[in-house]
Amino acid sequence: MKERTCPRCGQVFKLTPQRRGQPFANFCSPTCIQQHKLTLGQLHASRLESGFAERLRDAGLAFVEQFALGPYVIDIAFPQVRLLVEIDGEAYHTSVRAQERDDRKDAMAVAEGWRIVRLPQGMIEQHPEE
């Protein structure tokens, strides 16, 4: 396996044969790929997140979409009041691994003085007015 240096964080890692030739293979982790995409403006909100953000805009609220917080990207942030909103779509937030990642993200946010609200997909779809 060939050693590479991640252009995002500088970590040296081994490029596995399975990753060779894959998009973003030069990055050491999904976190570094995500941060790179955010920098390039290539990270986009899901349809569920976009719809929710549209309702917030219609209500006249000021917020930031796809907000970078350390190695994480937060769906919606209200920096003025240090409030983060995560839209938990069923496709990305139901596995044990995803829940563990969300727990780490929440812990980091709280440690940095943010409040975080998680809205499950079902709540948004069934009660959009709330």
N, C-alpha and C positions, 0 to 999 in steps of 0.2 A: 504494500500500500504506500502511496506517495504522500509525503507530508506537505501540508499547505499552511499558510498563515491567513487567518480570517481578516479580511480588509476592514471589518467593522470593529472588532474588539481586540485584534492582535493575537488571539489564542492560536497556538500551533495545534493542528489536528491531522488525523490520517484520513485521506480521501479513499473511501471504500470503492471497490470496483462497481458496485450497484449505483453509486452516486455519480460516477464519472460520466460526463456529458450531459448531466441533468442541469436544468436551469438553477442558477444560484449555488452550484456545487462548490464554489470557492468560499462559501460562508460556513462557519462551524456549527450553526444551530438554527432551528426555526426562529428563535428570538432575533438573531442577527439578520436573518433574511427579512423578517417582518420590519425591523427598524430600518433596514436599507430601502425597502419598498415604501415605507412612510416618508423617508427623505426624498425619494424620487417622485412622490405623489402617486404611487402605483397601488396604494392600499385603499380599498374602497369599502364603504359600508354595505352591509347586506340589504336586501330589499326590506326586511323587517325594520332594521335600524333606520334606513332612509325614510320610510313611512312615518316612523315615530318622530324623527327629527323634523319632518315637514309639519307635523301637528304642533310641535313646539314653536317652530317659526311662525305658524299661523296665529299662535297665542301671543306672539310678540316677545318671546324670551330670547335672551342673548346667551349663546353657548358655543362650544367648540366641538366639532366632530373629529373622531379619530385622533384623540389627544394622547400624546406620548407621555408616559410616566415610567421613568427608568426603562427597563427592557420590555415594558408592556404597552399596548395600545388600548386606550379606553374608548368605548363607543361614543359617549357624550360626556362633556365636562362643563361645569359651571365654575370656572376658576375664581370668580369674584366671591363666591360663598364656599369654596372648596368642597364642592359636591360632584361626585362621579356617578354616572348612570351606565349600567351594563345591561344590554338587551340579551337575554339568554335564550337564543334560538335552540330548538331541539336538536338540530343537526350538529351543533358544535359544542354543546355544553352538557350533554347527558352521560358521557363516558366517565369512568373513574379517573382516568388520566386528565380529562378536561376539568373535572371538578377539583382535582388536586391543584391544577394550574390556577384555576379561579381562586382557590383558597390562598395560594401564595400571592396572587395579585391583590386580593383584598387586604391581606396582612400588611403588605408593603404600603398600600394606600393609607391605611389607618395609621401605620407607624409614621407616615409623613404628614399626618394631620388632616387627611381627607375623610369625608363621609362617603360611603358607597351604597348605592341602591341597586339591587338586581331585580329586573323585571322579566319574569318568564314569558315565553312566547304566547302561551295560552291566555295569560292575563291581558296582553296587548291586543290579541285578536278578538277575545270575547268581550272585553270591556275597554275599548279604545278611549272612551270619554273620561275615564277615571285616570 
